[in-house]
Amino acid sequence: MASSIDPRDISRRKALKVAVSALVYEVGYEKAEESVLETLTEMLQSFLTELGRGCRSYAELAGRSEGMMTDVFMALVDMGQNVQSIQSHARRLTKSVFLPPAHTAAPPTLKTLQVGDRPSHPSHIPDHLPAFPDSHTYIRTLTNKAPVTEYQLVREKAASQKRDIERALTRFIAKTGETQMLFPDSTEAYPLIAVKSSPLPYLDALLCKEQDLEDQESTHGEDEKKVKDQDIGQQNGGQGDTQDAESIDNPYIRPVKLSRIKKKIKMAS
């Protein structure tokens, strides 16, 4: 599991990098590559880490929890550093002055949008508890729409969908197959599906097609039975229903009218 990086370590690393850049500039360099600065910063950080470890060891050896200046001197001597050169380095004339970082202004606290009035606490709730939210919080809004169940709207929607499908299929056939132009001058406006001509168009009328005559006779028999039932109902007083059906203007909810079939299909001898 990867350990998270402390933000304080990042800020300390940046401060060390600024100090290394200032020391390099004091020596006489005007430019430096990023990799060089990172290497020098890593060396300085390692040096300070070892110095702090030595100071803690001497403080613990003396039975103290906080380090002193003598602990720092002893740790520097153990690391092989010249302690006497620290004073001359601190009094150098080319010393760079680091400006303290400016304090950033705190972001303003945004006001919460309040809609409605917050109700007060009842008598059994202490006042130090948070207040109730706005009355708008308890408003419930449905995200879905109730399905349409009316017969008239369903039929109209089905008819519009069927019409859209027919138009889409017609356009697809007109784009992918052979077409004829309504206007000879314009080759893109109003394309029509080309009619496939037959060399002998009269053969379809002369040749007999195989048909299931028994099923047709049974179907026509059922249709005649329904027509007879309607005639009987009209004779018994169903004239009012017929007038009501004819007065309906909407063709989608108007009842179906069956045509009277008087002739039967006879089998050819």
C-alpha angles and dihedrals in degrees: 000000000000116000118235118245116243112235089220091062090055092052092048091050091053091050091052090049091053090050092050091049091052092050092049090050091050091054090057108267118131100185134028135179121246093242091054092051091048091051093049091046090052091050092050091048091051091049093051092046092053090046092052092048090053092048091052092050092054091045092051090045089057091047095250130128095206127057126239135204091263089057089055092050093049091048090051091050090051090052091052098249126147106244095189092063092063093080094051091047091052092051097050117134097224093059114145119228117222115214113222114248114262118245113250117230115253113250113254117256110247116230116241115241108247119203116183129348126306113233118236124244118272119241094264094056118079118239095235091069119094117276124253117268124254120288088246089069092070095052111112120207121189115231096198131067123235112252118254111248102167113119095222095052092045092052092047091049092049091049092050091049091050091050091050091050092051091050092048092049091047092052091046092052091045091053098043101036138046115301139188123217121235091206117038093208096056116055096187106040119092102352114198128203109256116245113236107227120215120218092221108026094169094065093079089060095046101043118075119230124219110257134174098240095178092060091047092052092050091049093050090047091056091048091052090050091053091048091051091050090052091050091051091049092051091050091051093056107289094130092104092060091051092052091048091050092050092049091060110102097191109088091200095066098033113112118252118261116215118210118231112250111203102167124068125210108250124203115250112248 
